[in-house]
Amino acid sequence: MSSAFNSNSTWNQTMETYKSKAKDRVVEKIKQKRRANSILETSYQNYSKEEVPTRTSSEFAPQLNLLKTTLDKQRLRHTGFETKMSVLKVETAKLDEIAYSAERSLELLHEKARKMKKRISQVQNSQLDEVDVQNSLFYVLDRLRTTRVFLRKKFRIFQEDMHMKDFSLDISKKKSAKTKENMHLTHQALDFFQESIEYEKKNKEKDLKDLEYSAGIMKKISRERLEHRAEEALLSEQIMIQDTSEALDVLKKKFYLHFCWFMISSQNFDKEQIKYKKYDDAYMKIKLATGIQEIPVFVDKFLSQESRYTSFTQTVRQKEIQLSDYRNKICILQDKIDKIHSNEAEKNSKDVDINKKYRIIQKNVIEHLIKLKKLKILKTKILDWNVKLFDKLNTVCGVPKLEDNKGDIKFCILQLRKTVHRLVGGVLKQKERNKEIIRILRKERNKDIIENLQPKMRGNKVSMEIINFEELHNKDS
């Protein structure tokens, strides 16, 4: 019994060591070849765990024969039959025990064989599970490869986007530099406009001061005139009140005499002044008409011509009559001016309103002039920019230069719009062609990737994923 048990334990140990060594050899082979699909290529042989019985009936036969011979010899040697029978009974009992132990060991071996079969079935099930795990790992590996391809595509797209963003950043930097330059120019123009406005303001203030000074002088003269008239009125009242006294009579006579002398002398002075003025005017007219520069020659010629002298004297008399008429008109106008001065307070308020309106209008005119200058500067800049842009397009794309613009912004913008539409249409067509070429190249590259894969080493899911890979790529693209 003990020997049979020991033999079974050794048999189990040898089987387990053999399996572990076989697994280690398979793993090392996979590591060396780097092929995980070699697991599926290995073949397994199932061996039963039942050990061949060490002692069978054929093995007991020689022993029994030997025993029979010995018994015969003993029978011959010994005379006692009963003793020999007892010995044989003992030996047969021992043989029965040995047979019983052999049967028992056979039953144990059969039970171990059943357990071994169960373990083998469990190992096979675990092997199938490992195969499923291996298939899932192959599926994950395939998905990782596809994701690697798509990630490389995205990486290239991001690189292109970075390049385009760098290009746009350079363009924006150039635009910002141009805008700064334009701002500097506009600041300079604004400073120039401010200086011109300040200069005009100073001139207007100076003119306003001159007008205020002249208005003050006129007010002063009118005030002195009113005071003089008030004094005359007071003197006349005093004369009328004190007319009875002799002193007042004397003063009155003196006053009238002086007044008459003043009026006569002033009238004579005015007449003489008018005469000399007429003479000067006539002399100037005659000098301009005749070209005579010397006065004696002029006098000789004038005195020699009596008819002209008489006509001239007649005209002088007529002019004196006209002068007296003009004096009367001047007196009437003076009275009107006095009336106007009485209404000066009312007109001052109107003048203030008019001045305010004038200032507002002047301010609006200045603002409109500034806007007009800015628009003119902007117009020139736009025209220059259009010319430069057409030059660049001529050098890069072969667009004809802009000719005969005549300072018309609308014409320049229409020409620019036509050229830009034409260039953008060509660029879009080229872009579509490039997309078609890229799509064809990607399809060919994906076909190469699919051909390089081994669908035999994958499960059903992997094969279906490979079949649908091209459709998935088309959707993503």
Legacy VTK file of the C-alpha trace (Angstrom):
# vtk DataFile Version 3.0
C-alpha trace
ASCII
DATASET POLYDATA
POINTS 477 float
0.000 0.000 0.000
2.743 2.422 0.949
4.794 1.585 -2.156
1.771 2.216 -4.418
1.087 5.541 -2.757
4.712 6.629 -3.144
4.696 5.666 -6.813
1.533 7.762 -7.400
3.025 10.821 -5.689
6.228 10.587 -7.730
4.161 10.227 -10.897
2.199 13.440 -10.062
5.382 15.334 -9.293
7.005 14.307 -12.577
3.895 15.312 -14.550
3.755 18.755 -12.887
7.478 19.392 -13.433
7.113 18.348 -17.061
4.176 20.757 -17.593
5.950 23.669 -15.900
9.071 23.080 -17.993
6.974 22.889 -21.170
5.274 26.211 -20.317
8.641 27.843 -19.587
9.989 26.635 -22.912
6.963 28.073 -24.761
7.319 31.458 -23.006
11.048 31.651 -23.789
10.325 30.781 -27.407
7.753 33.620 -27.611
10.211 36.058 -26.052
12.964 35.102 -28.478
10.790 35.206 -31.608
8.525 38.056 -30.359
5.480 36.380 -31.779
2.501 36.070 -29.486
0.553 34.120 -32.107
2.945 31.137 -31.755
0.871 30.054 -28.750
-1.875 29.069 -31.156
0.556 27.009 -33.261
1.577 24.737 -30.352
-0.055 21.326 -30.085
-0.796 19.484 -26.873
-1.051 15.753 -26.154
-3.221 14.523 -23.358
-1.815 11.716 -21.243
-3.768 9.857 -18.619
-2.646 10.087 -15.054
-3.267 6.396 -14.428
-0.026 4.664 -13.713
0.534 1.228 -15.205
0.081 -1.283 -12.451
3.409 -2.630 -11.295
2.114 -6.091 -10.464
-0.211 -7.980 -12.794
-1.387 -11.606 -13.010
1.406 -12.447 -15.416
3.920 -11.267 -12.861
2.357 -13.459 -10.156
2.431 -16.627 -12.297
6.178 -17.433 -11.972
5.964 -16.811 -8.288
3.069 -19.210 -8.025
4.948 -21.804 -10.083
7.947 -21.312 -7.921
5.708 -21.656 -4.902
4.226 -24.864 -6.345
7.620 -26.343 -6.950
8.698 -25.410 -3.516
5.566 -26.974 -2.130
6.249 -30.115 -4.086
9.753 -30.162 -2.834
8.493 -29.558 0.649
5.939 -32.241 0.224
8.638 -34.575 -0.870
10.962 -33.471 1.853
8.537 -33.399 4.644
6.312 -36.137 5.538
3.749 -34.246 7.363
0.920 -33.354 4.999
-0.992 -31.323 7.497
1.919 -29.129 8.290
2.421 -28.473 4.652
-1.254 -27.628 4.206
-1.171 -25.211 7.046
1.812 -23.542 5.502
0.063 -23.374 2.175
-3.033 -21.897 3.799
-0.886 -19.251 5.370
0.731 -18.520 2.025
-2.606 -18.406 0.268
-3.920 -16.003 2.891
-0.914 -13.832 2.233
-1.565 -14.050 -1.489
-5.203 -13.084 -0.914
-4.050 -10.074 1.064
-1.659 -9.160 -1.749
-4.472 -9.502 -4.317
-6.795 -7.399 -2.163
-4.122 -4.736 -1.817
-3.561 -4.844 -5.577
-7.280 -4.384 -6.232
-7.354 -1.551 -3.714
-4.396 0.121 -5.391
-6.121 -0.283 -8.766
-9.229 1.452 -7.417
-7.062 4.265 -6.048
-5.302 4.570 -9.374
-8.657 4.726 -11.195
-9.814 7.467 -8.808
-6.587 9.403 -9.393
-7.091 8.972 -13.132
-10.577 10.463 -12.856
-9.182 13.386 -10.866
-6.451 13.805 -13.466
-9.054 13.903 -16.228
-10.942 16.582 -14.333
-7.751 18.588 -13.947
-6.974 18.120 -17.631
-10.465 19.388 -18.537
-9.924 22.332 -16.212
-6.555 23.023 -17.860
-8.178 22.818 -21.286
-10.896 25.241 -20.179
-8.267 27.588 -18.784
-6.384 27.214 -22.062
-9.524 28.248 -23.964
-9.908 31.218 -21.631
-6.316 32.134 -22.296
-6.997 31.880 -26.027
-9.959 34.263 -25.603
-7.748 36.618 -23.613
-5.130 36.342 -26.337
-7.733 37.204 -28.993
-8.889 40.196 -26.955
-5.276 41.292 -26.590
-4.829 41.000 -30.355
-7.960 43.116 -30.788
-6.580 45.721 -28.378
-3.255 45.633 -30.232
-5.002 46.242 -33.536
-6.988 49.115 -32.075
-3.802 50.576 -30.646
-2.181 50.401 -34.064
-5.151 52.129 -35.668
-5.160 54.775 -32.933
-1.433 55.256 -33.499
-2.112 55.907 -37.202
-4.896 58.390 -36.405
-2.773 60.080 -33.743
0.024 60.519 -36.259
-2.467 62.100 -38.637
-3.709 64.415 -35.910
-0.119 65.263 -35.026
0.529 66.263 -38.631
-2.674 68.293 -38.704
-1.645 70.058 -35.490
1.781 70.761 -36.990
0.119 72.306 -40.050
-2.166 74.353 -37.794
0.849 75.529 -35.804
2.588 76.528 -39.022
-0.496 78.427 -40.204
-0.857 80.112 -36.809
2.803 81.137 -36.877
2.262 82.534 -40.364
-0.847 84.434 -39.216
1.101 85.670 -36.172
3.805 87.082 -38.437
1.148 88.758 -40.581
-0.551 90.215 -37.484
2.817 91.501 -36.240
3.422 93.212 -39.569
-0.091 94.664 -39.474
0.449 95.902 -35.912
3.714 97.549 -36.989
1.900 99.225 -39.876
-0.917 100.329 -37.578
1.629 101.770 -35.148
3.250 103.644 -38.016
-0.151 104.910 -39.155
-0.951 105.949 -35.576
2.336 107.836 -35.430
1.505 109.595 -38.691
-2.007 110.397 -37.476
-0.564 111.789 -34.229
1.762 113.975 -36.249
-1.132 115.153 -38.413
-3.197 115.782 -35.281
-0.370 117.830 -33.768
-0.147 119.806 -36.997
-3.915 120.379 -36.951
-3.765 121.437 -33.309
-0.981 123.896 -34.078
-2.939 125.303 -37.017
-6.068 125.546 -34.852
-4.131 127.322 -32.105
-2.631 129.702 -34.650
-6.094 130.458 -36.084
-7.455 130.824 -32.566
-4.748 133.335 -31.691
-5.470 135.296 -34.871
-9.194 135.266 -34.121
-8.539 136.380 -30.550
-6.319 139.151 -31.841
-9.027 140.250 -34.300
-11.581 140.040 -31.510
-9.413 142.253 -29.298
-9.058 144.767 -32.133
-12.820 144.773 -32.629
-13.377 145.191 -28.893
-10.867 148.042 -28.850
-12.576 149.760 -31.816
-15.982 149.170 -30.213
-14.689 150.710 -26.971
-13.405 153.736 -28.879
-16.772 154.128 -30.632
-18.578 153.830 -27.307
-16.235 156.404 -25.804
-16.843 158.807 -28.692
-20.611 158.358 -28.457
-20.416 158.853 -24.677
-18.392 162.086 -25.086
-20.855 163.279 -27.712
-23.776 162.651 -25.360
-21.942 164.449 -22.565
-21.213 167.398 -24.863
-24.863 167.598 -25.847
-25.907 167.368 -22.217
-23.549 170.242 -21.393
-24.963 172.259 -24.294
-28.480 171.580 -23.010
-27.464 172.697 -19.518
-25.841 175.843 -20.903
-28.923 176.631 -22.943
-31.121 176.146 -19.889
-28.859 178.357 -17.798
-28.903 180.988 -20.529
-32.678 180.865 -20.714
-32.951 181.114 -16.917
-30.422 183.932 -16.537
-31.422 185.824 -19.670
-32.546 188.897 -17.714
-29.165 189.772 -16.252
-26.705 191.877 -18.206
-23.823 189.580 -17.499
-25.769 186.806 -18.959
-26.585 188.968 -21.941
-22.926 189.689 -22.444
-22.099 186.027 -22.070
-24.911 185.184 -24.392
-23.632 187.620 -26.988
-20.115 186.315 -26.600
-21.369 182.790 -26.788
-23.373 183.483 -29.901
-20.468 185.372 -31.421
-18.094 182.566 -30.657
-20.599 180.040 -31.827
-21.190 181.932 -35.071
-17.478 182.377 -35.595
-16.933 178.675 -34.890
-19.681 177.646 -37.268
-18.524 180.037 -40.011
-14.872 179.089 -39.621
-15.687 175.385 -39.536
-17.893 175.809 -42.582
-15.185 177.724 -44.413
-12.644 175.101 -43.370
-14.876 172.352 -44.624
-15.403 174.198 -47.877
-11.707 174.763 -48.340
-10.990 171.159 -47.467
-13.620 169.994 -49.917
-12.209 172.300 -52.558
-8.688 171.063 -52.057
-9.960 167.528 -52.015
-11.870 168.166 -55.214
-8.805 169.783 -56.698
-6.699 166.836 -55.714
-9.265 164.396 -57.050
-9.593 166.317 -60.246
-5.812 166.574 -60.531
-5.440 162.859 -60.020
-8.148 162.093 -62.569
-6.614 164.472 -65.059
-3.126 163.103 -64.383
-4.366 159.590 -64.902
-6.259 160.586 -68.022
-3.563 162.846 -69.565
-0.360 161.472 -68.007
0.903 164.960 -66.883
3.171 164.745 -63.802
4.140 168.424 -63.153
1.757 170.908 -61.526
2.857 174.059 -63.472
2.239 172.395 -66.785
-1.089 171.238 -65.478
-1.971 174.771 -64.287
-0.975 176.297 -67.608
-3.034 173.867 -69.515
-5.956 174.226 -67.131
-5.930 178.049 -67.206
-5.544 178.120 -70.954
-8.725 176.188 -71.333
-11.448 178.652 -70.147
-14.273 176.556 -71.276
-13.091 173.718 -69.178
-12.561 176.081 -66.264
-16.124 177.406 -66.466
-17.495 173.884 -66.672
-15.323 172.951 -63.747
-16.622 175.885 -61.666
-20.162 174.905 -62.515
-19.497 171.375 -61.429
-17.935 172.704 -58.218
-21.041 174.717 -57.454
-23.194 171.716 -58.159
-20.979 169.646 -55.878
-21.327 172.268 -53.117
-25.086 172.034 -53.404
-24.810 168.267 -53.237
-22.497 168.638 -50.251
-25.084 170.678 -48.365
-27.663 168.008 -49.175
-25.276 165.355 -47.906
-24.793 167.328 -44.693
-28.508 167.413 -44.118
-28.627 163.690 -44.741
-25.745 163.234 -42.303
-27.683 165.108 -39.611
-30.698 162.914 -40.216
-28.482 159.839 -40.012
-26.933 161.155 -36.802
-30.388 161.427 -35.259
-31.107 157.887 -36.331
-27.800 156.760 -34.817
-28.775 158.401 -31.539
-32.028 156.516 -31.610
-30.102 153.334 -32.327
-27.857 153.977 -29.298
-30.944 154.215 -27.142
-31.888 150.705 -28.286
-28.325 149.472 -27.851
-29.121 147.463 -24.733
-31.708 145.411 -26.621
-29.348 144.813 -29.498
-26.487 143.773 -27.213
-28.436 140.693 -26.136
-29.112 139.867 -29.792
-25.436 140.404 -30.595
-24.462 137.994 -27.809
-26.753 135.328 -29.286
-25.382 135.992 -32.747
-21.817 135.737 -31.429
-22.624 132.421 -29.752
-24.146 131.082 -32.958
-21.156 132.365 -34.888
-18.767 130.618 -32.511
-20.732 127.348 -32.729
-20.760 127.551 -36.524
-17.051 128.362 -36.532
-16.332 125.358 -34.270
-18.377 123.047 -36.518
-16.584 124.379 -39.584
-13.190 123.705 -37.950
-14.250 120.143 -37.004
-15.490 119.489 -40.533
-12.239 120.830 -41.956
-10.256 118.482 -39.668
-12.416 115.534 -40.744
-11.961 116.517 -44.382
-8.174 116.599 -43.970
-8.216 113.200 -42.243
-10.339 111.739 -45.025
-7.983 113.139 -47.636
-4.999 111.586 -45.813
-6.872 108.269 -45.529
-7.746 108.420 -49.220
-4.111 108.907 -50.209
-3.048 106.044 -47.905
-5.694 103.708 -49.363
-4.610 104.564 -52.899
-0.940 103.961 -52.015
-1.857 100.670 -50.330
-3.809 99.551 -53.411
-0.878 100.365 -55.688
1.572 98.471 -53.413
-0.800 95.490 -53.170
-1.171 95.319 -56.949
2.623 95.471 -57.283
2.983 92.545 -54.839
0.289 90.552 -56.655
2.075 91.288 -59.928
5.362 89.934 -58.569
3.782 86.871 -56.848
0.771 85.889 -58.965
1.356 87.725 -62.242
-1.628 90.077 -61.824
-1.406 93.152 -64.116
-0.524 96.413 -62.430
-3.098 99.073 -61.644
-3.090 101.844 -64.244
-5.060 105.089 -64.627
-6.638 105.056 -61.162
-7.055 108.891 -61.235
-7.467 108.993 -57.455
-10.737 107.025 -57.581
-11.006 104.711 -54.549
-14.116 102.964 -55.874
-12.364 101.977 -59.108
-9.327 100.663 -57.164
-11.475 98.621 -54.762
-13.513 97.107 -57.631
-10.322 96.081 -59.455
-8.928 94.629 -56.222
-12.177 92.729 -55.586
-12.099 91.181 -59.073
-8.472 90.080 -58.727
-9.033 88.678 -55.222
-12.125 86.707 -56.366
-10.149 85.288 -59.263
-7.188 84.326 -57.049
-9.426 82.844 -54.315
-11.249 80.735 -56.904
-7.939 79.349 -58.163
-6.768 78.671 -54.612
-10.002 76.822 -53.747
-9.717 74.658 -56.856
-6.104 73.846 -56.022
-7.130 73.058 -52.438
-9.804 70.608 -53.645
-7.263 68.932 -55.914
-4.798 68.636 -53.030
-7.525 67.124 -50.813
-8.318 64.535 -53.493
-4.627 63.621 -53.825
-4.225 63.368 -50.027
-7.334 61.167 -49.787
-5.988 58.797 -52.461
-2.580 58.629 -50.760
-4.181 57.919 -47.381
-6.322 55.165 -48.881
-3.269 53.510 -50.444
-1.319 53.779 -47.204
-4.210 52.254 -45.220
-4.386 49.391 -47.704
-0.686 48.729 -47.161
-1.232 48.699 -43.386
-4.151 46.290 -43.723
-2.122 43.973 -45.958
0.754 43.936 -43.455
-1.548 42.745 -40.672
-2.123 38.995 -40.204
-5.846 38.259 -39.965
-5.209 34.539 -39.321
-3.830 35.273 -35.846
-6.842 37.276 -34.744
-10.304 36.422 -33.600
-13.568 37.093 -35.380
-13.827 40.577 -33.840
-10.385 41.549 -35.153
-11.187 40.343 -38.661
-14.472 42.299 -38.672
-12.637 45.382 -37.424
-10.105 45.033 -40.253
-12.915 44.746 -42.790
-14.585 47.918 -41.460
-11.297 49.799 -41.040
-11.455 51.476 -44.457
-15.044 52.665 -43.890
-14.065 54.060 -40.478
-11.130 55.912 -42.022
-13.352 57.397 -44.727
-15.788 58.638 -42.067
-12.987 60.196 -40.022
-11.436 61.822 -43.073
LINES 1 478
477 0 1 2 3 4 5 6 7 8 9 10 11 12 13 14 15 16 17 18 19 20 21 22 23 24 25 26 27 28 29 30 31 32 33 34 35 36 37 38 39 40 41 42 43 44 45 46 47 48 49 50 51 52 53 54 55 56 57 58 59 60 61 62 63 64 65 66 67 68 69 70 71 72 73 74 75 76 77 78 79 80 81 82 83 84 85 86 87 88 89 90 91 92 93 94 95 96 97 98 99 100 101 102 103 104 105 106 107 108 109 110 111 112 113 114 115 116 117 118 119 120 121 122 123 124 125 126 127 128 129 130 131 132 133 134 135 136 137 138 139 140 141 142 143 144 145 146 147 148 149 150 151 152 153 154 155 156 157 158 159 160 161 162 163 164 165 166 167 168 169 170 171 172 173 174 175 176 177 178 179 180 181 182 183 184 185 186 187 188 189 190 191 192 193 194 195 196 197 198 199 200 201 202 203 204 205 206 207 208 209 210 211 212 213 214 215 216 217 218 219 220 221 222 223 224 225 226 227 228 229 230 231 232 233 234 235 236 237 238 239 240 241 242 243 244 245 246 247 248 249 250 251 252 253 254 255 256 257 258 259 260 261 262 263 264 265 266 267 268 269 270 271 272 273 274 275 276 277 278 279 280 281 282 283 284 285 286 287 288 289 290 291 292 293 294 295 296 297 298 299 300 301 302 303 304 305 306 307 308 309 310 311 312 313 314 315 316 317 318 319 320 321 322 323 324 325 326 327 328 329 330 331 332 333 334 335 336 337 338 339 340 341 342 343 344 345 346 347 348 349 350 351 352 353 354 355 356 357 358 359 360 361 362 363 364 365 366 367 368 369 370 371 372 373 374 375 376 377 378 379 380 381 382 383 384 385 386 387 388 389 390 391 392 393 394 395 396 397 398 399 400 401 402 403 404 405 406 407 408 409 410 411 412 413 414 415 416 417 418 419 420 421 422 423 424 425 426 427 428 429 430 431 432 433 434 435 436 437 438 439 440 441 442 443 444 445 446 447 448 449 450 451 452 453 454 455 456 457 458 459 460 461 462 463 464 465 466 467 468 469 470 471 472 473 474 475 476
